[in-house]
Amino acid sequence: MEQNAKDQFRMKFYRLAVQLNIIILLVVVPILFLFIFPQRFAGIRYPLIAVMLIAALILAINFRTAYLETRAWLHEQPDEKEA
């Protein structure tokens, strides 16, 4: 793999890693809101949880698409055979 392709892969991987971390946070934080703050934020708790879970779902769909594109791009790259 050429240096330019390695740099592209590094940026694609970085983007996917950050996106996956955000998805994890968007799923974990609503669970914490449900159990840690049951009486506090009573008026906005459920709408906030719904918004975060919907955002996680949308981001997960985007992540899956980007992952499949990156995977296909990576398979198209020529391998370096070290002899």
C-alpha positions as CSV (number, residue, x, y, z in Angstrom):
1,M,0.0,0.0,0.0
2,E,1.3,3.4,-0.9
3,Q,2.0,6.1,1.6
4,N,-0.9,8.2,0.3
5,A,-3.3,5.2,0.6
6,K,-2.0,4.6,4.2
7,D,-2.7,8.2,5.1
8,Q,-6.2,8.0,3.6
9,F,-6.8,4.8,5.5
10,R,-5.6,6.3,8.8
11,M,-8.1,9.2,8.4
12,K,-10.9,6.9,7.5
13,F,-10.2,4.6,10.4
14,Y,-9.9,7.6,12.8
15,R,-13.3,8.9,11.6
16,L,-14.9,5.5,12.1
17,A,-13.4,5.1,15.5
18,V,-14.7,8.5,16.7
19,Q,-18.1,7.8,15.2
20,L,-18.3,4.5,17.0
21,N,-17.4,6.1,20.3
22,I,-20.1,8.7,19.9
23,I,-22.6,5.9,19.1
24,I,-21.6,4.1,22.3
25,L,-22.0,7.3,24.3
26,L,-25.4,8.1,22.8
27,V,-26.6,4.6,23.9
28,V,-25.1,4.6,27.4
29,V,-26.0,8.1,28.5
30,P,-29.8,7.6,28.1
31,I,-29.5,4.4,30.2
32,L,-27.7,6.4,32.9
33,F,-30.4,9.1,32.7
34,L,-33.0,6.5,33.3
35,F,-31.5,5.1,36.4
36,I,-29.4,7.8,38.0
37,F,-31.7,10.7,37.5
38,P,-35.1,9.2,37.9
39,Q,-36.9,12.1,39.6
40,R,-34.7,15.0,38.5
41,F,-35.3,16.1,34.9
42,A,-38.7,14.4,35.0
43,G,-40.2,16.7,32.3
44,I,-37.4,16.4,29.8
45,R,-36.0,13.0,30.6
46,Y,-38.0,10.8,28.2
47,P,-37.8,13.2,25.2
48,L,-34.1,13.6,25.8
49,I,-33.6,9.8,25.9
50,A,-35.7,9.4,22.7
51,V,-33.6,12.1,20.9
52,M,-30.3,10.5,21.9
53,L,-31.4,7.0,20.9
54,I,-32.7,8.3,17.5
55,A,-29.4,10.1,17.0
56,A,-27.5,6.9,17.8
57,L,-29.6,5.0,15.3
58,I,-29.0,7.5,12.5
59,L,-25.3,7.6,13.3
60,A,-25.1,3.8,13.4
61,I,-26.7,3.6,9.9
62,N,-24.1,6.2,8.7
63,F,-21.3,4.3,10.4
64,R,-22.3,1.0,8.8
65,T,-22.4,2.6,5.3
66,A,-19.0,4.3,5.9
67,Y,-17.5,1.1,7.3
68,L,-18.6,-0.9,4.2
69,E,-17.2,1.7,1.9
70,T,-13.9,1.8,3.7
71,R,-13.7,-2.0,3.7
72,A,-14.4,-2.1,0.0
73,W,-11.8,0.6,-0.6
74,L,-9.3,-1.3,1.5
75,H,-9.8,-4.5,-0.4
76,E,-9.2,-2.6,-3.7
77,Q,-5.7,-1.4,-2.5
78,P,-2.8,-3.5,-3.8
79,D,-0.9,-5.5,-1.3
80,E,2.8,-5.0,-0.9
81,K,4.6,-8.3,-1.1
82,E,7.8,-8.1,0.9
83,A,10.4,-10.6,-0.3
